[in-house]
């Protein structure tokens, strides 16, 4: 009878330990799943933040490059206008000199 009682107790303890293991396993699995979800969300948020920052940096770099290009184009256009003005003035002055020469020759 004592051996039978020991066997029942042993089986009850074994069943209780097995039940505790199952419960612990489920609790640990749930905690791991929750932690994974939090990590996944944190990584997603960090990636999104990095994308925003990168987008802003790229936009700023593009804007800066556009401004530099705009200034360079304006300077080139201004320089071209100035050279054209000088060439036109020189041509007009040359034309005047020739006209003066022709008029003077005609008068003489």
C-alpha positions, 0 to 999 in steps of 0.5 A: 500500500505504501509503494502504491501510494508512493507511485501515485504521489510520484505520478502526481508530482510528475504530472504537476511538473509536466503541467508546470513545464507546459504553462511555463513554456506557454508563458515564455513563448508569449513573452518572446512573441510579445518582445519580438513584436515590440522589437519589430515595431521599434525597428520599423519605427527606426527605419521610418525615421531614418528614411525621413532623415535621409529624405530630408538630407537628400532634399537639402542636398538637391536644393543646394545643388539646384541653387548653385546651378541656378547661380552658375547659369545666371552668372553664365547668362550675365557674362554672355549678355555682357560680352554680347553688349560689348560686341554690339557696342564695338560693332556700332562704334566701328560702323560709326567710324566707317560712316564718319570716314565715308561722310568725311570723304564725301564732303571733301 
